[in-house]
Amino acid sequence: MAVVRDLRVLLRFGNFRRLLAVRLLSQCADGVYQLALATYVVFSPEKQASATAIASAMAVLLLPYSLVGPFAGVLLDRWRRRQVFLHGNLLRALLACATAALMVSQVPDWLFYVSALCVTAVNRFVLAGLSAALPRVVDGERLVMANSLSPTAGTLAAVAGGGLAFAVRLVIADSDAAVVLLACALYLCAALMSLSMAADLLGPDRAPARPLLVTALRGTARGLSAGVRHLSEPRRREAAWALVSISLTRFCYGALTVMVLMLCRYAWSSDPDDGLALLGVAVGVSGAGFFVAAVVTPAAVGRLGPLRWIIVCSATAAVLEPLLMLSFARTAAFVAAFALGLVTQGAKIATDTVVQSRVEDDFRGRIFSLYDVLFNVAFVGAAAVSALMLPPDGRSAALVVTIAVIYGANACAIARFVRRRVSHQ
């Protein structure tokens, strides 16, 4: 297979192997930690989880990516990246130990969430540093290959971490705190692995002079504002519409994610472990939809164009989502999870294509930072709305219909934009 052959070529670079090992250990630990957080908030027998608690957990997991992400690069250009991996993973191990201690203590929930928020905030720096360091460990000819395979391997490691956490919880210790301690051990392993590389290997190179940190942070904020102005130009409207569309799609997917969590916990099973297993099935089939989207979207975009493929994805979701979800039956919901995983990822791939092709290179980094903010804030906002609308067992016909309307409105709005653009050509 071509992927295996490409990976074999990359693994000949010793420093790439070491950096990849740091990524795999770090993201495996993230998967373990995130599953422990989810099971503690939603599936612990001693806790009666609500949609509000789920929304809070999602905010903890995603808001650091949105709020810290655009500014992480400013600091990463000042700190040695090897040291970011070392100290960042050591700090996460310490904070994870604190999270485990809070899980077994009688403390207010907000204190637990603060601890978890700190862990995920540090994660933003580690992941950004891993991407920034890649050009230092492979040559230019293989950089695109490395950019493709390394993040994919990290995602698979995070999924494997979730599976490992699930196995530990079922086989060794039915304790979320014990699972968090496993994440702590993996963070420590990632920190130790980073020591196998020279401190200056991963950069950044020392510049003769750097702007003050406050000046650099203000420059980043101004850069994001310039990116928004760039999107408002008539020639960039296609990219702007695609970003609005994917934000709405992400909102819908987030709201349905909270609903499925509540259904797994309360409506489909009274046993928290059984509910967790059902959630695993839902995540698995949705992930299969993501994989199918990666296979079919390139051909669909080549045939229809990216915006028309987004219309097809949103229109399909508008029809299938109420048909499958209004019964609140397990099998139908799993089919919906697959279909919505496919259309959500299909729309995202098409949006990536539009942004890459319609935005000038000088603005592309800032637009993708803005994209990241919109993508995650939409998901957290959906969780907040779901917390207001969902009953304790997760069955809400009103939410299902509302999501279908948003999908349909999204498809209609993009179709109208495409028609107007064609008529003016």
MIVORO-617087 format. One record per residue (C-alpha): x, y, z; residue in three letters. Coordinates in nm, 2 decimals, decimal comma, padded with zeros to 4 digits. Layout:
MIVORO-617087
<px X	py Y	pz Z	rest ALA>
...
END
This chain:
MIVORO-617087
<px 00,00	py 00,00	pz 00,00	rest MET>
<px 00,11	py 00,35	pz -00,08	rest ALA>
<px 00,06	py 00,47	pz 00,28	rest VAL>
<px 00,27	py 00,20	pz 00,42	rest VAL>
<px 00,55	py 00,27	pz 00,17	rest ARG>
<px 00,54	py 00,64	pz 00,25	rest ASP>
<px 00,56	py 00,58	pz 00,62	rest LEU>
<px 00,85	py 00,34	pz 00,57	rest ARG>
<px 01,04	py 00,62	pz 00,39	rest VAL>
<px 00,97	py 00,87	pz 00,66	rest LEU>
<px 01,07	py 00,63	pz 00,94	rest LEU>
<px 01,42	py 00,63	pz 00,79	rest ARG>
<px 01,47	py 00,98	pz 00,94	rest PHE>
<px 01,57	py 00,92	pz 01,30	rest GLY>
<px 01,45	py 01,25	pz 01,44	rest ASN>
<px 01,12	py 01,21	pz 01,26	rest PHE>
<px 01,08	py 00,88	pz 01,44	rest ARG>
<px 01,15	py 01,05	pz 01,77	rest ARG>
<px 00,91	py 01,34	pz 01,71	rest LEU>
<px 00,64	py 01,09	pz 01,59	rest LEU>
<px 00,69	py 00,89	pz 01,91	rest ALA>
<px 00,63	py 01,21	pz 02,11	rest VAL>
<px 00,31	py 01,28	pz 01,91	rest ARG>
<px 00,18	py 00,92	pz 01,95	rest LEU>
<px 00,24	py 00,91	pz 02,33	rest LEU>
<px 00,10	py 01,26	pz 02,38	rest SER>
<px -00,22	py 01,20	pz 02,17	rest GLN>
<px -00,27	py 00,86	pz 02,32	rest CYS>
<px -00,26	py 01,02	pz 02,66	rest ALA>
<px -00,51	py 01,28	pz 02,54	rest ASP>
<px -00,74	py 01,00	pz 02,43	rest GLY>
<px -00,72	py 00,83	pz 02,77	rest VAL>
<px -00,77	py 01,16	pz 02,95	rest TYR>
<px -01,07	py 01,27	pz 02,74	rest GLN>
<px -01,25	py 00,94	pz 02,78	rest LEU>
<px -01,19	py 00,94	pz 03,15	rest ALA>
<px -01,33	py 01,30	pz 03,16	rest LEU>
<px -01,64	py 01,19	pz 02,96	rest ALA>
<px -01,71	py 00,88	pz 03,17	rest THR>
<px -01,67	py 01,07	pz 03,49	rest TYR>
<px -01,91	py 01,35	pz 03,38	rest VAL>
<px -02,16	py 01,13	pz 03,20	rest VAL>
<px -02,13	py 00,77	pz 03,30	rest PHE>
<px -02,03	py 00,76	pz 03,66	rest SER>
<px -02,29	py 00,57	pz 03,86	rest PRO>
<px -02,27	py 00,81	pz 04,15	rest GLU>
<px -02,33	py 01,11	pz 03,92	rest LYS>
<px -02,66	py 01,20	pz 03,76	rest GLN>
<px -02,52	py 01,37	pz 03,45	rest ALA>
<px -02,73	py 01,64	pz 03,28	rest SER>
<px -02,70	py 01,81	pz 02,94	rest ALA>
<px -02,55	py 02,11	pz 03,13	rest THR>
<px -02,27	py 01,89	pz 03,26	rest ALA>
<px -02,20	py 01,75	pz 02,92	rest ILE>
<px -02,20	py 02,10	pz 02,77	rest ALA>
<px -01,95	py 02,21	pz 03,04	rest SER>
<px -01,73	py 01,91	pz 02,96	rest ALA>
<px -01,73	py 02,00	pz 02,59	rest MET>
<px -01,64	py 02,35	pz 02,67	rest ALA>
<px -01,35	py 02,23	pz 02,88	rest VAL>
<px -01,23	py 02,01	pz 02,59	rest LEU>
<px -01,27	py 02,25	pz 02,30	rest LEU>
<px -01,26	py 02,62	pz 02,42	rest LEU>
<px -00,88	py 02,62	pz 02,48	rest PRO>
<px -00,84	py 02,52	pz 02,11	rest TYR>
<px -01,04	py 02,82	pz 02,01	rest SER>
<px -00,92	py 03,08	pz 02,26	rest LEU>
<px -00,56	py 02,98	pz 02,29	rest VAL>
<px -00,50	py 02,84	pz 01,94	rest GLY>
<px -00,46	py 03,16	pz 01,74	rest PRO>
<px -00,20	py 03,30	pz 01,99	rest PHE>
<px -00,01	py 02,98	pz 02,05	rest ALA>
<px 00,22	py 03,04	pz 01,75	rest GLY>
<px 00,34	py 03,37	pz 01,90	rest VAL>
<px 00,48	py 03,19	pz 02,21	rest LEU>
<px 00,60	py 02,89	pz 02,01	rest LEU>
<px 00,82	py 03,12	pz 01,80	rest ASP>
<px 00,99	py 03,23	pz 02,13	rest ARG>
<px 01,03	py 02,90	pz 02,31	rest TRP>
<px 01,24	py 02,60	pz 02,21	rest ARG>
<px 00,99	py 02,35	pz 02,08	rest ARG>
<px 01,17	py 02,05	pz 02,24	rest ARG>
<px 01,13	py 02,23	pz 02,57	rest GLN>
<px 00,76	py 02,28	pz 02,50	rest VAL>
<px 00,72	py 01,91	pz 02,46	rest PHE>
<px 00,92	py 01,83	pz 02,78	rest LEU>
<px 00,77	py 02,09	pz 03,01	rest HIS>
<px 00,43	py 02,08	pz 02,86	rest GLY>
<px 00,39	py 01,70	pz 02,91	rest ASN>
<px 00,54	py 01,72	pz 03,26	rest LEU>
<px 00,29	py 01,99	pz 03,34	rest LEU>
<px 00,00	py 01,79	pz 03,20	rest ARG>
<px 00,11	py 01,49	pz 03,40	rest ALA>
<px 00,11	py 01,70	pz 03,72	rest LEU>
<px -00,23	py 01,85	pz 03,63	rest LEU>
<px -00,37	py 01,51	pz 03,54	rest ALA>
<px -00,27	py 01,38	pz 03,89	rest CYS>
<px -00,46	py 01,68	pz 04,03	rest ALA>
<px -00,76	py 01,58	pz 03,83	rest THR>
<px -00,75	py 01,22	pz 03,96	rest ALA>
<px -00,73	py 01,35	pz 04,32	rest ALA>
<px -01,03	py 01,58	pz 04,26	rest LEU>
<px -01,23	py 01,28	pz 04,12	rest MET>
<px -01,20	py 01,09	pz 04,44	rest VAL>
<px -01,25	py 01,40	pz 04,67	rest SER>
<px -01,56	py 01,58	pz 04,76	rest GLN>
<px -01,49	py 01,91	pz 04,59	rest VAL>
<px -01,71	py 02,15	pz 04,39	rest PRO>
<px -01,75	py 02,06	pz 04,02	rest ASP>
<px -01,60	py 02,39	pz 03,91	rest TRP>
<px -01,27	py 02,30	pz 04,06	rest LEU>
<px -01,26	py 01,97	pz 03,87	rest PHE>
<px -01,34	py 02,16	pz 03,55	rest TYR>
<px -01,06	py 02,42	pz 03,61	rest VAL>
<px -00,81	py 02,13	pz 03,64	rest SER>
<px -00,93	py 01,97	pz 03,32	rest ALA>
<px -00,94	py 02,30	pz 03,14	rest LEU>
<px -00,57	py 02,36	pz 03,23	rest CYS>
<px -00,47	py 02,01	pz 03,09	rest VAL>
<px -00,65	py 02,08	pz 02,75	rest THR>
<px -00,51	py 02,43	pz 02,73	rest ALA>
<px -00,15	py 02,30	pz 02,75	rest VAL>
<px -00,25	py 02,05	pz 02,48	rest ASN>
<px -00,29	py 02,33	pz 02,23	rest ARG>
<px 00,07	py 02,43	pz 02,26	rest PHE>
<px 00,20	py 02,07	pz 02,23	rest VAL>
<px 00,00	py 02,00	pz 01,92	rest LEU>
<px 00,09	py 02,32	pz 01,75	rest ALA>
<px 00,45	py 02,27	pz 01,84	rest GLY>
<px 00,44	py 01,92	pz 01,68	rest LEU>
<px 00,32	py 02,06	pz 01,35	rest SER>
<px 00,57	py 02,35	pz 01,36	rest ALA>
<px 00,86	py 02,12	pz 01,43	rest ALA>
<px 00,80	py 01,88	pz 01,13	rest LEU>
<px 01,01	py 02,08	pz 00,88	rest PRO>
<px 01,31	py 02,04	pz 01,12	rest ARG>
<px 01,31	py 01,66	pz 01,10	rest VAL>
<px 01,23	py 01,58	pz 00,73	rest VAL>
<px 01,35	py 01,73	pz 00,41	rest ASP>
<px 01,14	py 01,95	pz 00,19	rest GLY>
<px 01,07	py 01,68	pz -00,06	rest GLU>
<px 00,89	py 01,47	pz 00,20	rest ARG>
<px 00,73	py 01,75	pz 00,41	rest LEU>
<px 00,38	py 01,72	pz 00,24	rest VAL>
<px 00,39	py 01,34	pz 00,31	rest MET>
<px 00,49	py 01,40	pz 00,67	rest ALA>
<px 00,21	py 01,66	pz 00,71	rest ASN>
<px -00,04	py 01,41	pz 00,59	rest SER>
<px 00,07	py 01,10	pz 00,78	rest LEU>
<px 00,19	py 01,24	pz 01,11	rest SER>
<px -00,14	py 01,41	pz 01,22	rest PRO>
<px -00,34	py 01,10	pz 01,10	rest THR>
<px -00,12	py 00,88	pz 01,31	rest ALA>
<px -00,18	py 01,11	pz 01,60	rest GLY>
<px -00,56	py 01,09	pz 01,56	rest THR>
<px -00,54	py 00,71	pz 01,55	rest LEU>
<px -00,33	py 00,72	pz 01,87	rest ALA>
<px -00,60	py 00,93	pz 02,04	rest ALA>
<px -00,86	py 00,68	pz 01,93	rest VAL>
<px -00,64	py 00,39	pz 02,06	rest ALA>
<px -00,60	py 00,58	pz 02,39	rest GLY>
<px -00,98	py 00,59	pz 02,42	rest GLY>
<px -00,99	py 00,22	pz 02,36	rest GLY>
<px -00,71	py 00,16	pz 02,61	rest LEU>
<px -00,89	py 00,36	pz 02,87	rest ALA>
<px -01,21	py 00,17	pz 02,81	rest PHE>
<px -01,03	py -00,16	pz 02,85	rest ALA>
<px -00,86	py -00,05	pz 03,17	rest VAL>
<px -01,19	py 00,07	pz 03,32	rest ARG>
<px -01,36	py -00,26	pz 03,24	rest LEU>
<px -01,08	py -00,51	pz 03,31	rest VAL>
<px -00,85	py -00,36	pz 03,57	rest ILE>
<px -01,02	py -00,09	pz 03,77	rest ALA>
<px -01,37	py 00,05	pz 03,75	rest ASP>
<px -01,24	py 00,39	pz 03,84	rest SER>
<px -01,21	py 00,71	pz 03,63	rest ASP>
<px -00,93	py 00,83	pz 03,86	rest ALA>
<px -00,72	py 00,52	pz 03,78	rest ALA>
<px -00,77	py 00,59	pz 03,41	rest VAL>
<px -00,66	py 00,95	pz 03,45	rest VAL>
<px -00,34	py 00,82	pz 03,63	rest LEU>
<px -00,28	py 00,60	pz 03,31	rest LEU>
<px -00,29	py 00,93	pz 03,11	rest ALA>
<px -00,05	py 01,08	pz 03,36	rest CYS>
<px 00,20	py 00,79	pz 03,30	rest ALA>
<px 00,17	py 00,84	pz 02,92	rest LEU>
<px 00,23	py 01,21	pz 02,95	rest TYR>
<px 00,55	py 01,13	pz 03,15	rest LEU>
<px 00,66	py 00,89	pz 02,88	rest CYS>
<px 00,61	py 01,16	pz 02,61	rest ALA>
<px 00,82	py 01,40	pz 02,82	rest ALA>
<px 01,10	py 01,14	pz 02,85	rest LEU>
<px 01,08	py 01,07	pz 02,48	rest MET>
<px 01,13	py 01,44	pz 02,40	rest SER>
<px 01,47	py 01,42	pz 02,58	rest LEU>
<px 01,60	py 01,19	pz 02,30	rest SER>
<px 01,62	py 01,50	pz 02,08	rest MET>
<px 01,87	py 01,78	pz 02,12	rest ALA>
<px 01,73	py 02,09	pz 02,28	rest ALA>
<px 01,79	py 02,31	pz 01,98	rest ASP>
<px 01,70	py 02,06	pz 01,71	rest LEU>
<px 01,34	py 02,16	pz 01,66	rest LEU>
<px 01,39	py 02,54	pz 01,66	rest GLY>
<px 01,30	py 02,81	pz 01,65	rest PRO>
<px 01,63	py 02,97	pz 01,53	rest ASP>
<px 01,73	py 03,26	pz 01,75	rest ARG>
<px 01,65	py 03,58	pz 01,57	rest ALA>
<px 01,87	py 03,89	pz 01,64	rest PRO>
<px 01,57	py 04,08	pz 01,78	rest ALA>
<px 01,21	py 03,99	pz 01,85	rest ARG>
<px 00,91	py 04,22	pz 01,92	rest PRO>
<px 00,79	py 04,25	pz 02,27	rest LEU>
<px 00,54	py 03,97	pz 02,36	rest LEU>
<px 00,25	py 04,22	pz 02,41	rest VAL>
<px 00,33	py 04,37	pz 02,07	rest THR>
<px 00,33	py 04,02	pz 01,91	rest ALA>
<px 00,00	py 03,92	pz 02,07	rest LEU>
<px -00,16	py 04,25	pz 01,95	rest ARG>
<px -00,02	py 04,18	pz 01,61	rest GLY>
<px -00,19	py 03,84	pz 01,61	rest THR>
<px -00,52	py 04,00	pz 01,70	rest ALA>
<px -00,48	py 04,25	pz 01,42	rest ARG>
<px -00,39	py 03,97	pz 01,19	rest GLY>
<px -00,72	py 03,79	pz 01,26	rest LEU>
<px -00,91	py 04,11	pz 01,20	rest SER>
<px -00,73	py 04,15	pz 00,87	rest ALA>
<px -00,83	py 03,80	pz 00,78	rest GLY>
<px -01,20	py 03,88	pz 00,85	rest VAL>
<px -01,17	py 04,19	pz 00,62	rest ARG>
<px -01,00	py 03,97	pz 00,36	rest HIS>
<px -01,30	py 03,74	pz 00,36	rest LEU>
<px -01,54	py 04,03	pz 00,31	rest SER>
<px -01,38	py 04,11	pz -00,03	rest GLU>
<px -01,61	py 04,01	pz -00,32	rest PRO>
<px -01,36	py 03,76	pz -00,46	rest ARG>
<px -01,35	py 03,58	pz -00,13	rest ARG>
<px -01,72	py 03,55	pz -00,08	rest ARG>
<px -01,71	py 03,18	pz -00,17	rest GLU>
<px -01,47	py 03,11	pz 00,12	rest ALA>
<px -01,68	py 03,32	pz 00,36	rest ALA>
<px -02,00	py 03,13	pz 00,27	rest TRP>
<px -01,82	py 02,80	pz 00,31	rest ALA>
<px -01,70	py 02,90	pz 00,66	rest LEU>
<px -02,05	py 03,01	pz 00,77	rest VAL>
<px -02,19	py 02,68	pz 00,63	rest SER>
<px -01,94	py 02,45	pz 00,81	rest ILE>
<px -02,01	py 02,64	pz 01,13	rest SER>
<px -02,38	py 02,57	pz 01,10	rest LEU>
<px -02,30	py 02,20	pz 01,01	rest THR>
<px -02,07	py 02,17	pz 01,31	rest ARG>
<px -02,34	py 02,33	pz 01,53	rest PHE>
<px -02,59	py 02,06	pz 01,42	rest CYS>
<px -02,34	py 01,78	pz 01,47	rest TYR>
<px -02,26	py 01,91	pz 01,82	rest GLY>
<px -02,62	py 01,93	pz 01,93	rest ALA>
<px -02,69	py 01,57	pz 01,81	rest LEU>
<px -02,37	py 01,45	pz 01,98	rest THR>
<px -02,51	py 01,58	pz 02,32	rest VAL>
<px -02,84	py 01,42	pz 02,24	rest MET>
<px -02,68	py 01,08	pz 02,17	rest VAL>
<px -02,48	py 01,10	pz 02,49	rest LEU>
<px -02,80	py 01,15	pz 02,69	rest MET>
<px -02,98	py 00,87	pz 02,51	rest LEU>
<px -02,69	py 00,63	pz 02,57	rest CYS>
<px -02,68	py 00,73	pz 02,94	rest ARG>
<px -03,05	py 00,72	pz 03,02	rest TYR>
<px -03,29	py 00,62	pz 02,74	rest ALA>
<px -03,12	py 00,31	pz 02,60	rest TRP>
<px -02,97	py 00,16	pz 02,91	rest SER>
<px -03,00	py 00,20	pz 03,29	rest SER>
<px -02,65	py 00,05	pz 03,34	rest ASP>
<px -02,37	py 00,32	pz 03,30	rest PRO>
<px -02,13	py 00,06	pz 03,16	rest ASP>
<px -02,38	py -00,05	pz 02,90	rest ASP>
<px -02,44	py 00,31	pz 02,81	rest GLY>
<px -02,07	py 00,37	pz 02,77	rest LEU>
<px -02,05	py 00,07	pz 02,54	rest ALA>
<px -02,34	py 00,21	pz 02,33	rest LEU>
<px -02,16	py 00,54	pz 02,31	rest LEU>
<px -01,86	py 00,36	pz 02,18	rest GLY>
<px -02,07	py 00,20	pz 01,90	rest VAL>
<px -02,21	py 00,54	pz 01,81	rest ALA>
<px -01,86	py 00,70	pz 01,79	rest VAL>
<px -01,74	py 00,40	pz 01,59	rest GLY>
<px -02,01	py 00,42	pz 01,33	rest VAL>
<px -01,97	py 00,80	pz 01,30	rest SER>
<px -01,60	py 00,75	pz 01,26	rest GLY>
<px -01,68	py 00,50	pz 00,98	rest ALA>
<px -01,88	py 00,78	pz 00,81	rest GLY>
<px -01,58	py 01,01	pz 00,84	rest PHE>
<px -01,37	py 00,75	pz 00,67	rest PHE>
<px -01,62	py 00,70	pz 00,38	rest VAL>
<px -01,64	py 01,08	pz 00,34	rest ALA>
<px -01,26	py 01,09	pz 00,29	rest ALA>
<px -01,30	py 00,83	pz 00,02	rest VAL>
<px -01,60	py 00,97	pz -00,18	rest VAL>
<px -01,56	py 01,34	pz -00,13	rest THR>
<px -01,26	py 01,40	pz -00,37	rest PRO>
<px -01,46	py 01,25	pz -00,66	rest ALA>
<px -01,78	py 01,43	pz -00,56	rest ALA>
<px -01,60	py 01,76	pz -00,54	rest VAL>
<px -01,44	py 01,70	pz -00,87	rest GLY>
<px -01,78	py 01,63	pz -01,03	rest ARG>
<px -02,00	py 01,88	pz -00,86	rest LEU>
<px -01,76	py 02,15	pz -00,72	rest GLY>
<px -01,71	py 02,20	pz -00,35	rest PRO>
<px -02,01	py 02,43	pz -00,28	rest LEU>
<px -02,25	py 02,20	pz -00,46	rest ARG>
<px -02,12	py 01,91	pz -00,26	rest TRP>
<px -02,18	py 02,11	pz 00,06	rest ILE>
<px -02,54	py 02,16	pz -00,06	rest ILE>
<px -02,58	py 01,79	pz -00,12	rest VAL>
<px -02,44	py 01,71	pz 00,23	rest CYS>
<px -02,67	py 01,96	pz 00,40	rest SER>
<px -02,98	py 01,86	pz 00,21	rest ALA>
<px -02,91	py 01,49	pz 00,28	rest THR>
<px -02,88	py 01,56	pz 00,65	rest ALA>
<px -03,20	py 01,77	pz 00,65	rest ALA>
<px -03,39	py 01,47	pz 00,51	rest VAL>
<px -03,23	py 01,18	pz 00,69	rest LEU>
<px -03,18	py 01,34	pz 01,04	rest GLU>
<px -03,55	py 01,37	pz 01,13	rest PRO>
<px -03,64	py 01,04	pz 00,96	rest LEU>
<px -03,39	py 00,85	pz 01,16	rest LEU>
<px -03,38	py 01,04	pz 01,49	rest MET>
<px -03,74	py 01,11	pz 01,57	rest LEU>
<px -03,80	py 00,75	pz 01,67	rest SER>
<px -03,51	py 00,77	pz 01,92	rest PHE>
<px -03,44	py 00,40	pz 01,85	rest ALA>
<px -03,09	py 00,27	pz 01,89	rest ARG>
<px -03,05	py 00,12	pz 01,55	rest THR>
<px -03,19	py 00,42	pz 01,36	rest ALA>
<px -02,97	py 00,65	pz 01,57	rest ALA>
<px -02,66	py 00,45	pz 01,48	rest PHE>
<px -02,75	py 00,47	pz 01,11	rest VAL>
<px -02,79	py 00,85	pz 01,16	rest ALA>
<px -02,45	py 00,87	pz 01,33	rest ALA>
<px -02,29	py 00,71	pz 01,02	rest PHE>
<px -02,48	py 00,93	pz 00,77	rest ALA>
<px -02,42	py 01,25	pz 00,97	rest LEU>
<px -02,05	py 01,16	pz 01,01	rest GLY>
<px -02,02	py 01,12	pz 00,64	rest LEU>
<px -02,20	py 01,45	pz 00,55	rest VAL>
<px -02,02	py 01,65	pz 00,82	rest THR>
<px -01,68	py 01,54	pz 00,72	rest GLN>
<px -01,77	py 01,56	pz 00,35	rest GLY>
<px -01,87	py 01,93	pz 00,40	rest ALA>
<px -01,55	py 02,00	pz 00,60	rest LYS>
<px -01,32	py 01,85	pz 00,33	rest ILE>
<px -01,51	py 02,07	pz 00,07	rest ALA>
<px -01,47	py 02,37	pz 00,30	rest THR>
<px -01,10	py 02,31	pz 00,33	rest ASP>
<px -01,07	py 02,30	pz -00,04	rest THR>
<px -01,26	py 02,63	pz -00,09	rest VAL>
<px -01,05	py 02,81	pz 00,17	rest VAL>
<px -00,72	py 02,68	pz 00,03	rest GLN>
<px -00,82	py 02,77	pz -00,33	rest SER>
<px -00,99	py 03,11	pz -00,27	rest ARG>
<px -00,78	py 03,27	pz 00,00	rest VAL>
<px -00,45	py 03,44	pz -00,08	rest GLU>
<px -00,15	py 03,26	pz 00,05	rest ASP>
<px -00,05	py 03,56	pz 00,27	rest ASP>
<px -00,38	py 03,53	pz 00,46	rest PHE>
<px -00,43	py 03,15	pz 00,46	rest ARG>
<px -00,28	py 03,09	pz 00,80	rest GLY>
<px -00,49	py 03,36	pz 00,96	rest ARG>
<px -00,81	py 03,23	pz 00,79	rest ILE>
<px -00,74	py 02,88	pz 00,91	rest PHE>
<px -00,69	py 03,01	pz 01,26	rest SER>
<px -01,03	py 03,18	pz 01,23	rest LEU>
<px -01,17	py 02,86	pz 01,09	rest TYR>
<px -01,05	py 02,67	pz 01,39	rest ASP>
<px -01,22	py 02,92	pz 01,63	rest VAL>
<px -01,55	py 02,90	pz 01,44	rest LEU>
<px -01,54	py 02,52	pz 01,42	rest PHE>
<px -01,49	py 02,47	pz 01,79	rest ASN>
<px -01,71	py 02,76	pz 01,92	rest VAL>
<px -02,00	py 02,63	pz 01,71	rest ALA>
<px -01,97	py 02,29	pz 01,87	rest PHE>
<px -01,96	py 02,43	pz 02,22	rest VAL>
<px -02,25	py 02,67	pz 02,14	rest GLY>
<px -02,45	py 02,37	pz 02,02	rest ALA>
<px -02,38	py 02,19	pz 02,35	rest ALA>
<px -02,51	py 02,50	pz 02,54	rest ALA>
<px -02,83	py 02,51	pz 02,33	rest VAL>
<px -02,88	py 02,14	pz 02,38	rest SER>
<px -02,85	py 02,18	pz 02,75	rest ALA>
<px -03,14	py 02,42	pz 02,74	rest LEU>
<px -03,36	py 02,21	pz 02,52	rest MET>
<px -03,30	py 01,85	pz 02,62	rest LEU>
<px -03,50	py 01,67	pz 02,88	rest PRO>
<px -03,32	py 01,43	pz 03,13	rest PRO>
<px -03,35	py 01,13	pz 02,90	rest ASP>
<px -03,24	py 01,31	pz 02,59	rest GLY>
<px -03,56	py 01,26	pz 02,38	rest ARG>
<px -03,64	py 01,60	pz 02,23	rest SER>
<px -03,84	py 01,61	pz 01,91	rest ALA>
<px -03,81	py 01,99	pz 01,91	rest ALA>
<px -03,43	py 01,97	pz 01,90	rest LEU>
<px -03,44	py 01,71	pz 01,62	rest VAL>
<px -03,68	py 01,93	pz 01,41	rest VAL>
<px -03,47	py 02,24	pz 01,48	rest THR>
<px -03,15	py 02,07	pz 01,36	rest ILE>
<px -03,33	py 01,96	pz 01,04	rest ALA>
<px -03,45	py 02,31	pz 00,98	rest VAL>
<px -03,09	py 02,45	pz 01,02	rest ILE>
<px -02,96	py 02,18	pz 00,78	rest TYR>
<px -03,22	py 02,27	pz 00,53	rest GLY>
<px -03,17	py 02,65	pz 00,56	rest ALA>
<px -02,80	py 02,60	pz 00,52	rest ASN>
<px -02,85	py 02,40	pz 00,20	rest ALA>
<px -03,09	py 02,66	pz 00,06	rest CYS>
<px -02,86	py 02,96	pz 00,15	rest ALA>
<px -02,56	py 02,80	pz -00,03	rest ILE>
<px -02,77	py 02,70	pz -00,33	rest ALA>
<px -02,90	py 03,06	pz -00,36	rest ARG>
<px -02,54	py 03,19	pz -00,34	rest PHE>
<px -02,43	py 02,95	pz -00,61	rest VAL>
<px -02,72	py 03,05	pz -00,84	rest ARG>
<px -02,64	py 03,42	pz -00,79	rest ARG>
<px -02,27	py 03,37	pz -00,86	rest ARG>
<px -02,35	py 03,17	pz -01,18	rest VAL>
<px -02,60	py 03,43	pz -01,30	rest SER>
<px -02,33	py 03,71	pz -01,26	rest HIS>
<px -02,06	py 03,52	pz -01,46	rest GLN>
END
